[in-house]
Amino acid sequence: MDFYISDLHFGHANIIGLCKRPFKDIAEMNETLVANWNAAVGARDTVYVVGDLFYRSESDPEDILRRLKGKKYLILGNHDKDWIKLVDLSKYFEDVRDILTVNCGRGNATLCHFPMLFFEGKYHIYGHVHAREDFPHKATLRSMANAFNAGADVNGFRPVTFDELIRNNAAFNALGSR
């Protein structure tokens, strides 16, 4: 089975306050994110990480990477440039790139950390914007029926299937339109 997730931001305490995450501290956040990941993902599953796996990590990224189940693909985000220098990526990821087009079961989906107006295939899966209501282009993104936010905070802080991604984005968008 294939899963999608972005903006986990393992490793740095500031992210809890910046993104209004429901964790008391970084240790609780990291442990909850690992547990949620492994509860959803099996050893043979594929996870597409759509950027920002870590954020200014104060701990060893490999400590977390070695605990995450599944075959992982990393689509680079704006916070991935530093931590990836510390890790032999080939030990943990099948592939690492800026953009990737995959078959999501309903057609091709372009995966890129940054939201795109134009993309290859029928769907676009992105991250970067979290569940922010103050994002300047939220109306445009919400109007794009085939573009989905893979952000952890939109998707229950765990990797999700494509069908779950669709449902979670519909629920998130409905909340924002009230």
Disulfide bonds with the S-S distance in Angstrom:
none
